[in-house]
Amino acid sequence: MAHIQQIIEEIESTTPTALTWTAALLGSIAVGLSGVVPIVLIPLDNNPTQSPHQTDKHLKLLLSFAVGGLLGDVFLHLFPEAYGTLENRGDDSHSSRLNLGMWILGGILAFLVLQKIFEFTEEREGKKLPEPRKKILGYLNLLANCIDNFLHGLTVASSFLTSIKLGMITTFAILIHEIPHEIGDFAILLRSGFTRWEAGKAQLWTASVGVLGALAALSLDSVQSLEARTAWILPFSAGGFLNIGRSSFNTIILI
């Protein structure tokens, strides 16, 4: 183990920029690919021998897992990290905490307004279209997932900017919590009318946003500059996930 660490330090000292960029991009791609794991773990297809009651019961369990994952991500990950960012910057004043709360509220309201606008639009257009349409909850979840993946790309890249060792540890830690989160996202997409393969392809598209986040982090001058410019993403994303969790919980009750 010490020999491997010595090799990494030698490589860092010789070609720091190329190694950092390569490792950061590979790490963000690995995190993004966790979105296709549910395709293997949840092989849900339309089974003619399965009753609608069994299908709804299965989806209800998955949606319950999704709500728990979303709330866990908000209260155990996004909220503490957002508050920790304030402390790390030495800006723990009352106005900063108030600003943090306003971004959380802004995320909730932004996703709620989008949901109501699309629901109203679909209700009007649905009268003219005979085929079923995908529910807005799935698209809102994809939007929130894009923001979350962008944030992960920023985190992975900024960790590699600090050191290769910290970057690998951070990538592994994100993968551990991201796989259950992606399973929950997959369940929400299935309930929203996406097929198994449509949900998988949508997850891959949102994963590409993580690479953009990594590129944005690598393009900035320093980690401190990165934290200052992206501090609002954490609380805003938390608010969006709270609204999606609320909507998913209502869906569970109606099943």
C-alpha positions in Angstrom: 0.0 0.0 0.0 2.9 2.4 0.9 4.5 1.5 -2.5 1.4 2.4 -4.4 1.1 5.7 -2.5 4.7 6.5 -3.3 4.1 5.8 -7.0 1.1 8.1 -7.0 3.1 10.9 -5.3 5.9 10.5 -7.9 3.4 10.7 -10.8 1.8 13.8 -9.2 5.1 15.5 -8.9 6.0 14.9 -12.6 2.8 15.5 -14.5 0.3 17.1 -12.0 -2.0 18.7 -14.5 -2.5 15.8 -16.9 -2.9 13.3 -14.1 -5.4 15.5 -12.2 -7.5 16.1 -15.2 -7.5 12.4 -16.3 -8.3 11.1 -12.8 -11.0 13.7 -12.2 -12.8 12.9 -15.4 -12.5 9.2 -14.9 -13.9 9.6 -11.3 -16.8 11.7 -12.5 -17.6 9.2 -15.3 -17.5 6.3 -12.7 -20.0 8.2 -10.5 -22.2 8.9 -13.4 -22.3 5.3 -14.6 -23.8 4.3 -11.2 -27.0 5.5 -12.8 -27.2 2.3 -14.9 -26.7 0.0 -11.9 -30.5 -0.2 -11.3 -31.0 -1.7 -14.7 -29.3 -4.8 -13.4 -30.6 -4.7 -9.9 -34.2 -3.9 -10.9 -35.0 -5.9 -14.0 -38.6 -4.7 -14.3 -40.4 -5.4 -17.5 -44.0 -5.8 -18.4 -44.8 -9.3 -17.3 -48.2 -10.6 -18.6 -48.4 -13.2 -15.9 -48.1 -10.6 -13.2 -51.3 -8.9 -11.9 -51.6 -5.1 -11.7 -51.9 -5.4 -7.9 -48.5 -7.2 -7.7 -46.9 -4.6 -10.0 -48.3 -1.7 -7.9 -47.1 -3.4 -4.7 -43.6 -3.8 -6.1 -43.5 -0.2 -7.3 -44.8 1.0 -3.9 -41.9 -0.7 -2.2 -39.4 0.9 -4.6 -41.0 4.3 -4.2 -40.9 4.0 -0.4 -37.2 3.3 -0.8 -36.9 6.3 -3.1 -38.5 8.7 -0.6 -36.2 7.4 2.1 -33.2 7.8 -0.1 -34.2 11.4 -1.1 -34.8 12.5 2.5 -31.6 10.8 3.6 -29.7 12.6 0.9 -31.2 15.9 2.0 -30.9 15.7 5.8 -27.7 13.6 6.0 -25.7 14.9 3.0 -26.9 18.1 1.4 -27.9 20.1 4.6 -24.8 19.3 6.6 -22.5 19.9 3.7 -24.2 23.2 2.9 -23.8 24.3 6.5 -20.3 23.0 6.6 -19.4 25.0 3.6 -20.3 28.2 5.5 -18.1 27.2 8.4 -15.2 26.3 6.2 -15.4 29.8 4.6 -15.6 31.4 8.1 -18.9 32.9 7.2 -21.3 31.6 9.8 -23.2 34.8 10.4 -27.0 35.1 10.8 -27.3 36.6 7.3 -25.4 33.7 5.8 -27.6 31.1 7.5 -30.7 33.1 6.4 -29.4 33.1 2.8 -28.9 29.3 3.1 -32.5 28.9 4.2 -33.7 31.1 1.3 -31.9 29.0 -1.2 -33.6 25.9 0.2 -37.0 27.5 0.1 -36.2 28.7 -3.4 -35.4 25.2 -4.5 -38.7 23.9 -3.1 -40.7 26.7 -4.7 -38.9 26.5 -8.1 -39.7 22.8 -8.4 -43.2 23.2 -7.1 -43.9 26.0 -9.7 -42.4 23.9 -12.5 -44.5 20.9 -11.4 -47.8 22.9 -11.4 -47.0 24.6 -14.8 -46.3 21.2 -16.5 -49.3 19.6 -14.8 -51.6 22.3 -16.1 -50.1 22.0 -19.6 -50.4 18.3 -19.7 -54.0 18.4 -18.4 -54.9 20.7 -21.4 -52.9 18.8 -24.0 -53.9 15.4 -22.5 -57.5 15.9 -23.7 -56.3 16.0 -27.3 -53.8 13.2 -27.1 -55.1 9.6 -26.8 -51.8 8.0 -25.8 -50.6 8.1 -22.1 -48.0 10.8 -21.2 -45.2 10.5 -18.8 -45.8 12.2 -15.5 -44.0 15.5 -14.7 -42.6 14.0 -11.5 -40.2 11.9 -13.6 -38.9 14.9 -15.5 -38.5 17.0 -12.3 -36.5 14.1 -10.8 -34.2 14.1 -13.9 -33.7 17.9 -13.5 -32.8 17.5 -9.8 -30.6 14.6 -10.7 -28.8 16.8 -13.2 -28.1 19.4 -10.5 -27.0 16.6 -8.1 -24.7 15.1 -10.7 -23.2 18.5 -11.5 -22.5 18.9 -7.8 -20.8 15.5 -7.7 -18.7 16.4 -10.7 -17.6 19.5 -8.9 -16.8 17.6 -5.7 -14.9 14.8 -7.4 -12.8 17.2 -9.5 -12.1 19.6 -6.5 -10.9 16.6 -4.5 -8.5 15.5 -7.2 -7.3 19.1 -7.4 -6.3 18.7 -3.7 -4.6 15.3 -4.1 -5.0 12.1 -6.0 -5.5 10.1 -2.8 -8.3 12.4 -1.5 -9.9 12.3 -5.0 -10.1 8.5 -5.0 -11.5 8.4 -1.4 -14.1 11.0 -2.4 -15.1 9.1 -5.5 -15.5 5.9 -3.6 -17.6 7.6 -0.9 -19.9 9.2 -3.4 -20.4 5.9 -5.2 -21.4 4.2 -1.9 -24.2 6.7 -1.3 -25.1 7.3 -5.0 -26.0 3.7 -5.9 -29.0 3.6 -3.5 -29.9 7.1 -4.6 -29.9 6.0 -8.2 -32.1 3.0 -7.4 -34.7 5.4 -5.9 -34.5 7.7 -8.9 -35.0 4.7 -11.2 -38.1 3.7 -9.2 -39.5 7.3 -9.6 -39.0 7.2 -13.4 -40.7 3.8 -13.6 -43.7 5.1 -11.7 -43.8 8.2 -13.9 -44.3 6.1 -17.1 -40.8 5.5 -18.3 -39.9 2.0 -19.5 -36.9 0.2 -18.0 -34.6 1.2 -20.9 -35.9 4.7 -21.2 -35.1 5.3 -17.5 -31.7 3.8 -18.0 -30.9 6.1 -21.0 -32.3 9.1 -19.1 -30.0 8.3 -16.2 -27.0 8.2 -18.6 -27.9 11.6 -20.0 -28.0 13.1 -16.5 -24.7 11.5 -15.8 -23.1 13.5 -18.5 -23.8 16.6 -16.5 -21.4 15.3 -13.9 -18.6 15.4 -16.4 -19.5 19.1 -17.1 -19.3 19.8 -13.4 -15.8 18.2 -13.3 -14.7 20.3 -16.2 -16.1 23.4 -14.6 -14.1 22.7 -11.4 -10.9 21.9 -13.3 -11.2 25.2 -15.2 -11.4 27.3 -12.0 -8.3 28.7 -10.4 -8.7 27.1 -6.9 -10.9 25.0 -4.7 -11.8 28.1 -2.6 -13.0 29.9 -5.8 -15.1 26.9 -6.6 -16.8 26.8 -3.2 -17.5 30.5 -3.3 -19.2 30.3 -6.8 -21.2 27.1 -6.3 -22.3 27.4 -2.6 -25.9 28.0 -3.7 -26.2 24.6 -5.5 -26.3 22.5 -2.3 -29.3 24.2 -0.6 -31.1 24.7 -3.9 -30.7 21.0 -4.8 -31.8 20.0 -1.3 -35.0 22.0 -1.7 -35.7 20.3 -5.1 -35.3 16.9 -3.6 -37.6 17.8 -0.7 -40.3 18.7 -3.1 -39.8 15.5 -5.2 -39.8 13.4 -2.0 -43.1 15.1 -1.0 -44.7 14.3 -4.4 -43.4 10.7 -4.3 -44.9 10.2 -0.9 -48.2 11.4 -2.2 -47.9 9.0 -5.0 -47.3 6.1 -2.6 -50.5 7.0 -0.7 -52.6 7.0 -3.9 -51.3 3.6 -5.1 
